[in-house]
Amino acid sequence: MKLEIKIEEIYPQIENLKEKEFIIQIPEGLKIRTLDIINNLKSRFPDREFYILVDPCYGACDLAINSADALGIKTILHFGHRKILEKKNVLYVPVEYKISEDELERVANDIYKEIKKQNLEKILLVASSPYISYIDEIAKKIKEKEINVMIPEGSERARERGLILGCNYEVIKNISNIDSILLISDAEFHAIGLSLSTNKKIIYYDMIENKIIDLEKKRELFLRKRFAQIALAKEAKIFGILISTKIGQKRKDLAIQIKKELFKRNRETIMLVADYILPEYLEGIKVDCFINTACPRIAFESERWKKPIINPNELEIVLDIRKWEDYNMEQIL
């Protein structure tokens, strides 16, 4: 598979704009292609100026609106992520893997063998962003083998049919008449999150490894780590509530609700605000535990933190609002 940056798709939009300056956001994995991107744009638009934002970019929830405003630039070119927020003056540049017909046929055959092995009949098909353009073609190839395949409609946040995000699995909500959910991705985190958001069996096809991945041990290890953090949080008296200023992660109202809930239980809280939430920025703050209302994945890197860190759904277990066995994945809806 070859990674394709479909920069030509935004040419007409740039041509129709009067602006002469643009700010570019590129995720970490694409920064090696920065010069190629700039050379491509400058050759097509020699009278325009393009500024590369070198800050980390963690998703379409992380739009560089403040940086653009600081430079007096109106339009952001956002590479590598699907639109989840309705914001003017943001042009999204798709980045996808180019998959050959032979590769798609092999994927469909591998999946068919697994479906027959597990004696399944009705499958819900979902995918992460780099593979979403191929979801209909994969579904067609599996259907040709007389397997019933459905693709769910998009959600308010993950808008495209069958699309799941690391922070949102709403597309599978209220889907009941299926045997299993088939995920096409290359991100183990998405697969574990999906498995913790449903009681349905998950078939995870990893497009980089080119095989079905068994999630059972990985899921068990993830839960053990999370339960360890929850157990430590139960002993905490002072909580630092983390609030992100990123436009797609900002959950101030939720932070206020958490503060009220902890106040009822005589727990002390402090509100902590940041654009980039990193453990080294918080080392001098004397709290017993952090509650993360930003990107859920921050809490899952708990080995980087010297204090326990949990997400809001895990706080419900700490406070005996939810049972341990009812653990599910934190989502931003």
Contacts in CASP RR format, 6 or more apart in sequence:
PFRMAT RR
TARGET T0000
AUTHOR 0000-0000-0000
METHOD contacts of the structure
MODEL  1
MKLEIKIEEIYPQIENLKEKEFIIQIPEGLKIRTLDIINNLKSRFPDREF
YILVDPCYGACDLAINSADALGIKTILHFGHRKILEKKNVLYVPVEYKIS
EDELERVANDIYKEIKKQNLEKILLVASSPYISYIDEIAKKIKEKEINVM
IPEGSERARERGLILGCNYEVIKNISNIDSILLISDAEFHAIGLSLSTNK
KIIYYDMIENKIIDLEKKRELFLRKRFAQIALAKEAKIFGILISTKIGQK
RKDLAIQIKKELFKRNRETIMLVADYILPEYLEGIKVDCFINTACPRIAF
ESERWKKPIINPNELEIVLDIRKWEDYNMEQIL
1 97 0 8 1.000
1 98 0 8 1.000
1 99 0 8 1.000
1 103 0 8 1.000
1 207 0 8 1.000
2 97 0 8 1.000
2 98 0 8 1.000
3 95 0 8 1.000
3 96 0 8 1.000
3 97 0 8 1.000
3 98 0 8 1.000
3 130 0 8 1.000
4 95 0 8 1.000
4 96 0 8 1.000
4 97 0 8 1.000
4 98 0 8 1.000
5 30 0 8 1.000
5 33 0 8 1.000
5 36 0 8 1.000
5 37 0 8 1.000
5 79 0 8 1.000
5 80 0 8 1.000
5 93 0 8 1.000
5 94 0 8 1.000
5 95 0 8 1.000
6 93 0 8 1.000
6 94 0 8 1.000
6 95 0 8 1.000
6 96 0 8 1.000
7 37 0 8 1.000
7 40 0 8 1.000
7 41 0 8 1.000
7 93 0 8 1.000
9 93 0 8 1.000
9 94 0 8 1.000
10 77 0 8 1.000
10 91 0 8 1.000
10 92 0 8 1.000
10 93 0 8 1.000
11 44 0 8 1.000
13 91 0 8 1.000
14 22 0 8 1.000
14 45 0 8 1.000
14 48 0 8 1.000
14 91 0 8 1.000
15 45 0 8 1.000
17 75 0 8 1.000
19 48 0 8 1.000
19 73 0 8 1.000
19 74 0 8 1.000
19 75 0 8 1.000
20 47 0 8 1.000
20 48 0 8 1.000
20 49 0 8 1.000
21 48 0 8 1.000
21 49 0 8 1.000
21 50 0 8 1.000
21 51 0 8 1.000
21 71 0 8 1.000
21 72 0 8 1.000
21 73 0 8 1.000
22 48 0 8 1.000
22 49 0 8 1.000
22 50 0 8 1.000
22 51 0 8 1.000
22 73 0 8 1.000
22 75 0 8 1.000
22 76 0 8 1.000
22 77 0 8 1.000
23 50 0 8 1.000
23 51 0 8 1.000
23 53 0 8 1.000
23 64 0 8 1.000
23 67 0 8 1.000
23 68 0 8 1.000
23 71 0 8 1.000
23 73 0 8 1.000
23 75 0 8 1.000
23 76 0 8 1.000
23 77 0 8 1.000
24 37 0 8 1.000
24 38 0 8 1.000
24 50 0 8 1.000
24 51 0 8 1.000
24 52 0 8 1.000
24 53 0 8 1.000
24 76 0 8 1.000
24 77 0 8 1.000
24 79 0 8 1.000
25 53 0 8 1.000
25 57 0 8 1.000
25 62 0 8 1.000
25 63 0 8 1.000
25 64 0 8 1.000
25 76 0 8 1.000
25 77 0 8 1.000
25 78 0 8 1.000
25 79 0 8 1.000
26 33 0 8 1.000
26 34 0 8 1.000
26 37 0 8 1.000
26 52 0 8 1.000
26 53 0 8 1.000
26 57 0 8 1.000
26 79 0 8 1.000
26 80 0 8 1.000
27 57 0 8 1.000
27 58 0 8 1.000
27 59 0 8 1.000
27 79 0 8 1.000
27 80 0 8 1.000
27 81 0 8 1.000
28 56 0 8 1.000
28 57 0 8 1.000
30 37 0 8 1.000
30 79 0 8 1.000
30 80 0 8 1.000
30 95 0 8 1.000
31 54 0 8 1.000
34 52 0 8 1.000
37 79 0 8 1.000
38 50 0 8 1.000
38 52 0 8 1.000
41 48 0 8 1.000
41 50 0 8 1.000
42 48 0 8 1.000
42 50 0 8 1.000
50 77 0 8 1.000
51 71 0 8 1.000
51 73 0 8 1.000
53 64 0 8 1.000
53 67 0 8 1.000
55 64 0 8 1.000
55 67 0 8 1.000
55 276 0 8 1.000
56 276 0 8 1.000
57 64 0 8 1.000
57 78 0 8 1.000
57 81 0 8 1.000
58 246 0 8 1.000
58 295 0 8 1.000
59 81 0 8 1.000
60 78 0 8 1.000
60 81 0 8 1.000
60 82 0 8 1.000
60 83 0 8 1.000
60 84 0 8 1.000
60 85 0 8 1.000
60 92 0 8 1.000
61 84 0 8 1.000
61 85 0 8 1.000
61 167 0 8 1.000
61 246 0 8 1.000
61 247 0 8 1.000
61 248 0 8 1.000
61 249 0 8 1.000
61 295 0 8 1.000
61 332 0 8 1.000
62 246 0 8 1.000
62 247 0 8 1.000
62 248 0 8 1.000
62 249 0 8 1.000
63 76 0 8 1.000
63 78 0 8 1.000
63 85 0 8 1.000
63 87 0 8 1.000
63 90 0 8 1.000
63 246 0 8 1.000
63 247 0 8 1.000
63 248 0 8 1.000
64 76 0 8 1.000
64 78 0 8 1.000
65 76 0 8 1.000
65 87 0 8 1.000
65 247 0 8 1.000
66 245 0 8 1.000
66 275 0 8 1.000
68 74 0 8 1.000
68 75 0 8 1.000
68 76 0 8 1.000
68 89 0 8 1.000
74 89 0 8 1.000
75 89 0 8 1.000
75 90 0 8 1.000
75 91 0 8 1.000
76 89 0 8 1.000
76 90 0 8 1.000
76 91 0 8 1.000
77 91 0 8 1.000
77 93 0 8 1.000
78 90 0 8 1.000
78 91 0 8 1.000
78 92 0 8 1.000
78 93 0 8 1.000
79 93 0 8 1.000
79 95 0 8 1.000
80 92 0 8 1.000
80 93 0 8 1.000
80 94 0 8 1.000
80 95 0 8 1.000
80 129 0 8 1.000
81 92 0 8 1.000
81 129 0 8 1.000
82 92 0 8 1.000
82 94 0 8 1.000
82 129 0 8 1.000
82 132 0 8 1.000
82 158 0 8 1.000
82 159 0 8 1.000
82 160 0 8 1.000
82 163 0 8 1.000
83 90 0 8 1.000
83 92 0 8 1.000
83 159 0 8 1.000
84 157 0 8 1.000
84 158 0 8 1.000
84 159 0 8 1.000
84 165 0 8 1.000
84 168 0 8 1.000
84 248 0 8 1.000
85 247 0 8 1.000
85 248 0 8 1.000
87 247 0 8 1.000
94 133 0 8 1.000
95 130 0 8 1.000
96 129 0 8 1.000
96 130 0 8 1.000
96 131 0 8 1.000
96 132 0 8 1.000
96 133 0 8 1.000
97 130 0 8 1.000
97 131 0 8 1.000
97 207 0 8 1.000
99 107 0 8 1.000
99 131 0 8 1.000
99 134 0 8 1.000
99 207 0 8 1.000
104 134 0 8 1.000
104 137 0 8 1.000
104 138 0 8 1.000
104 141 0 8 1.000
105 141 0 8 1.000
106 210 0 8 1.000
107 138 0 8 1.000
107 184 0 8 1.000
107 205 0 8 1.000
107 207 0 8 1.000
107 210 0 8 1.000
108 138 0 8 1.000
108 141 0 8 1.000
108 142 0 8 1.000
108 145 0 8 1.000
110 205 0 8 1.000
110 210 0 8 1.000
110 211 0 8 1.000
110 212 0 8 1.000
111 138 0 8 1.000
111 142 0 8 1.000
111 182 0 8 1.000
111 203 0 8 1.000
111 205 0 8 1.000
111 212 0 8 1.000
112 142 0 8 1.000
112 145 0 8 1.000
112 147 0 8 1.000
114 203 0 8 1.000
114 212 0 8 1.000
115 123 0 8 1.000
115 142 0 8 1.000
115 147 0 8 1.000
115 180 0 8 1.000
115 203 0 8 1.000
118 180 0 8 1.000
118 201 0 8 1.000
118 203 0 8 1.000
120 147 0 8 1.000
120 179 0 8 1.000
120 180 0 8 1.000
120 201 0 8 1.000
121 147 0 8 1.000
121 148 0 8 1.000
121 179 0 8 1.000
122 148 0 8 1.000
122 150 0 8 1.000
122 177 0 8 1.000
122 178 0 8 1.000
122 179 0 8 1.000
122 180 0 8 1.000
123 142 0 8 1.000
123 147 0 8 1.000
123 148 0 8 1.000
123 149 0 8 1.000
123 150 0 8 1.000
123 178 0 8 1.000
123 179 0 8 1.000
123 180 0 8 1.000
123 181 0 8 1.000
123 182 0 8 1.000
123 203 0 8 1.000
124 149 0 8 1.000
124 150 0 8 1.000
124 151 0 8 1.000
124 152 0 8 1.000
124 172 0 8 1.000
124 175 0 8 1.000
124 178 0 8 1.000
124 180 0 8 1.000
124 181 0 8 1.000
124 182 0 8 1.000
124 200 0 8 1.000
125 135 0 8 1.000
125 138 0 8 1.000
125 139 0 8 1.000
125 142 0 8 1.000
125 149 0 8 1.000
125 150 0 8 1.000
125 151 0 8 1.000
125 162 0 8 1.000
125 181 0 8 1.000
125 182 0 8 1.000
125 184 0 8 1.000
126 135 0 8 1.000
126 151 0 8 1.000
126 152 0 8 1.000
126 162 0 8 1.000
126 163 0 8 1.000
126 164 0 8 1.000
126 171 0 8 1.000
126 172 0 8 1.000
126 181 0 8 1.000
126 182 0 8 1.000
126 183 0 8 1.000
126 184 0 8 1.000
126 194 0 8 1.000
127 134 0 8 1.000
127 135 0 8 1.000
127 138 0 8 1.000
127 162 0 8 1.000
127 163 0 8 1.000
127 164 0 8 1.000
127 183 0 8 1.000
127 184 0 8 1.000
127 185 0 8 1.000
128 163 0 8 1.000
128 164 0 8 1.000
128 165 0 8 1.000
128 166 0 8 1.000
128 183 0 8 1.000
128 184 0 8 1.000
128 185 0 8 1.000
128 186 0 8 1.000
128 187 0 8 1.000
128 190 0 8 1.000
129 163 0 8 1.000
129 165 0 8 1.000
130 186 0 8 1.000
130 207 0 8 1.000
131 184 0 8 1.000
131 185 0 8 1.000
131 186 0 8 1.000
131 207 0 8 1.000
132 160 0 8 1.000
132 162 0 8 1.000
132 163 0 8 1.000
134 184 0 8 1.000
135 151 0 8 1.000
135 161 0 8 1.000
135 162 0 8 1.000
135 184 0 8 1.000
136 151 0 8 1.000
138 184 0 8 1.000
139 149 0 8 1.000
139 151 0 8 1.000
142 149 0 8 1.000
143 149 0 8 1.000
149 182 0 8 1.000
150 175 0 8 1.000
150 178 0 8 1.000
151 161 0 8 1.000
151 162 0 8 1.000
152 161 0 8 1.000
152 162 0 8 1.000
152 171 0 8 1.000
152 172 0 8 1.000
152 175 0 8 1.000
153 161 0 8 1.000
153 162 0 8 1.000
153 171 0 8 1.000
154 160 0 8 1.000
154 161 0 8 1.000
154 162 0 8 1.000
154 163 0 8 1.000
154 170 0 8 1.000
154 171 0 8 1.000
155 168 0 8 1.000
155 170 0 8 1.000
155 171 0 8 1.000
155 173 0 8 1.000
156 170 0 8 1.000
156 333 0 8 1.000
157 165 0 8 1.000
157 167 0 8 1.000
157 168 0 8 1.000
157 170 0 8 1.000
157 332 0 8 1.000
157 333 0 8 1.000
158 164 0 8 1.000
158 165 0 8 1.000
158 168 0 8 1.000
158 170 0 8 1.000
158 171 0 8 1.000
161 171 0 8 1.000
162 171 0 8 1.000
163 171 0 8 1.000
164 171 0 8 1.000
164 172 0 8 1.000
164 183 0 8 1.000
164 185 0 8 1.000
164 190 0 8 1.000
164 194 0 8 1.000
165 190 0 8 1.000
166 187 0 8 1.000
166 189 0 8 1.000
166 190 0 8 1.000
166 193 0 8 1.000
166 296 0 8 1.000
166 297 0 8 1.000
167 295 0 8 1.000
167 296 0 8 1.000
167 297 0 8 1.000
167 330 0 8 1.000
167 331 0 8 1.000
167 332 0 8 1.000
168 331 0 8 1.000
168 332 0 8 1.000
168 333 0 8 1.000
169 193 0 8 1.000
169 194 0 8 1.000
169 197 0 8 1.000
169 198 0 8 1.000
169 329 0 8 1.000
169 331 0 8 1.000
170 331 0 8 1.000
170 333 0 8 1.000
172 181 0 8 1.000
172 194 0 8 1.000
172 197 0 8 1.000
172 198 0 8 1.000
172 200 0 8 1.000
178 200 0 8 1.000
179 200 0 8 1.000
179 201 0 8 1.000
180 200 0 8 1.000
180 201 0 8 1.000
180 202 0 8 1.000
180 203 0 8 1.000
181 194 0 8 1.000
181 198 0 8 1.000
181 200 0 8 1.000
181 201 0 8 1.000
181 202 0 8 1.000
181 203 0 8 1.000
182 203 0 8 1.000
182 205 0 8 1.000
183 190 0 8 1.000
183 191 0 8 1.000
183 194 0 8 1.000
183 202 0 8 1.000
183 203 0 8 1.000
183 204 0 8 1.000
183 205 0 8 1.000
184 205 0 8 1.000
184 207 0 8 1.000
185 191 0 8 1.000
185 204 0 8 1.000
185 205 0 8 1.000
185 206 0 8 1.000
185 207 0 8 1.000
186 206 0 8 1.000
186 207 0 8 1.000
186 208 0 8 1.000
186 209 0 8 1.000
188 206 0 8 1.000
188 213 0 8 1.000
188 218 0 8 1.000
189 297 0 8 1.000
189 300 0 8 1.000
191 202 0 8 1.000
191 204 0 8 1.000
191 213 0 8 1.000
191 215 0 8 1.000
191 218 0 8 1.000
192 215 0 8 1.000
192 218 0 8 1.000
192 219 0 8 1.000
192 222 0 8 1.000
193 329 0 8 1.000
194 202 0 8 1.000
194 204 0 8 1.000
194 329 0 8 1.000
195 202 0 8 1.000
195 215 0 8 1.000
195 219 0 8 1.000
196 219 0 8 1.000
196 222 0 8 1.000
196 223 0 8 1.000
196 327 0 8 1.000
196 328 0 8 1.000
196 329 0 8 1.000
197 328 0 8 1.000
197 329 0 8 1.000
197 331 0 8 1.000
202 215 0 8 1.000
203 212 0 8 1.000
204 212 0 8 1.000
204 213 0 8 1.000
204 215 0 8 1.000
205 211 0 8 1.000
205 212 0 8 1.000
205 213 0 8 1.000
206 212 0 8 1.000
206 213 0 8 1.000
222 300 0 8 1.000
223 327 0 8 1.000
225 300 0 8 1.000
225 302 0 8 1.000
226 300 0 8 1.000
226 310 0 8 1.000
226 314 0 8 1.000
226 327 0 8 1.000
227 324 0 8 1.000
227 327 0 8 1.000
229 299 0 8 1.000
229 302 0 8 1.000
229 308 0 8 1.000
229 309 0 8 1.000
229 310 0 8 1.000
229 314 0 8 1.000
230 310 0 8 1.000
230 314 0 8 1.000
230 317 0 8 1.000
230 318 0 8 1.000
230 324 0 8 1.000
232 289 0 8 1.000
232 308 0 8 1.000
233 289 0 8 1.000
233 308 0 8 1.000
233 310 0 8 1.000
233 314 0 8 1.000
233 315 0 8 1.000
233 318 0 8 1.000
234 318 0 8 1.000
235 288 0 8 1.000
236 267 0 8 1.000
236 287 0 8 1.000
236 288 0 8 1.000
236 289 0 8 1.000
236 308 0 8 1.000
236 318 0 8 1.000
237 267 0 8 1.000
237 268 0 8 1.000
237 288 0 8 1.000
238 267 0 8 1.000
238 268 0 8 1.000
238 269 0 8 1.000
238 270 0 8 1.000
238 286 0 8 1.000
238 287 0 8 1.000
238 288 0 8 1.000
238 289 0 8 1.000
239 262 0 8 1.000
239 267 0 8 1.000
239 268 0 8 1.000
239 269 0 8 1.000
239 270 0 8 1.000
239 287 0 8 1.000
239 288 0 8 1.000
239 289 0 8 1.000
239 290 0 8 1.000
239 291 0 8 1.000
240 269 0 8 1.000
240 270 0 8 1.000
240 271 0 8 1.000
240 272 0 8 1.000
240 285 0 8 1.000
240 287 0 8 1.000
240 289 0 8 1.000
240 290 0 8 1.000
240 291 0 8 1.000
241 255 0 8 1.000
241 258 0 8 1.000
241 259 0 8 1.000
241 269 0 8 1.000
241 270 0 8 1.000
241 271 0 8 1.000
241 272 0 8 1.000
241 290 0 8 1.000
241 291 0 8 1.000
241 293 0 8 1.000
242 255 0 8 1.000
242 272 0 8 1.000
242 274 0 8 1.000
242 277 0 8 1.000
242 290 0 8 1.000
242 291 0 8 1.000
242 292 0 8 1.000
242 293 0 8 1.000
242 294 0 8 1.000
242 298 0 8 1.000
243 250 0 8 1.000
243 251 0 8 1.000
243 252 0 8 1.000
243 255 0 8 1.000
243 271 0 8 1.000
243 272 0 8 1.000
243 273 0 8 1.000
243 274 0 8 1.000
243 293 0 8 1.000
243 294 0 8 1.000
244 250 0 8 1.000
244 251 0 8 1.000
244 273 0 8 1.000
244 274 0 8 1.000
244 275 0 8 1.000
244 277 0 8 1.000
244 293 0 8 1.000
244 294 0 8 1.000
244 295 0 8 1.000
245 273 0 8 1.000
245 274 0 8 1.000
245 275 0 8 1.000
246 275 0 8 1.000
246 294 0 8 1.000
246 295 0 8 1.000
248 332 0 8 1.000
249 294 0 8 1.000
249 295 0 8 1.000
249 332 0 8 1.000
250 294 0 8 1.000
251 293 0 8 1.000
251 294 0 8 1.000
251 332 0 8 1.000
252 293 0 8 1.000
254 293 0 8 1.000
254 312 0 8 1.000
255 271 0 8 1.000
255 293 0 8 1.000
258 269 0 8 1.000
258 291 0 8 1.000
258 293 0 8 1.000
258 312 0 8 1.000
258 315 0 8 1.000
259 269 0 8 1.000
259 271 0 8 1.000
261 315 0 8 1.000
261 319 0 8 1.000
262 268 0 8 1.000
262 269 0 8 1.000
262 319 0 8 1.000
263 269 0 8 1.000
265 319 0 8 1.000
270 285 0 8 1.000
270 287 0 8 1.000
272 282 0 8 1.000
272 285 0 8 1.000
272 290 0 8 1.000
274 281 0 8 1.000
277 292 0 8 1.000
277 294 0 8 1.000
277 295 0 8 1.000
277 298 0 8 1.000
279 304 0 8 1.000
279 305 0 8 1.000
279 306 0 8 1.000
282 290 0 8 1.000
283 306 0 8 1.000
287 307 0 8 1.000
288 307 0 8 1.000
288 308 0 8 1.000
289 307 0 8 1.000
289 308 0 8 1.000
289 309 0 8 1.000
289 310 0 8 1.000
290 299 0 8 1.000
290 305 0 8 1.000
290 307 0 8 1.000
290 308 0 8 1.000
290 309 0 8 1.000
290 310 0 8 1.000
291 309 0 8 1.000
291 310 0 8 1.000
291 311 0 8 1.000
291 312 0 8 1.000
291 315 0 8 1.000
292 298 0 8 1.000
292 299 0 8 1.000
292 309 0 8 1.000
292 310 0 8 1.000
292 311 0 8 1.000
292 312 0 8 1.000
293 312 0 8 1.000
295 332 0 8 1.000
296 311 0 8 1.000
296 329 0 8 1.000
296 330 0 8 1.000
296 331 0 8 1.000
296 332 0 8 1.000
298 309 0 8 1.000
299 309 0 8 1.000
299 310 0 8 1.000
299 311 0 8 1.000
299 314 0 8 1.000
299 330 0 8 1.000
302 308 0 8 1.000
302 309 0 8 1.000
310 318 0 8 1.000
311 330 0 8 1.000
312 330 0 8 1.000
313 322 0 8 1.000
313 327 0 8 1.000
313 328 0 8 1.000
313 329 0 8 1.000
313 330 0 8 1.000
314 327 0 8 1.000
314 330 0 8 1.000
316 322 0 8 1.000
317 323 0 8 1.000
317 324 0 8 1.000
317 327 0 8 1.000
END
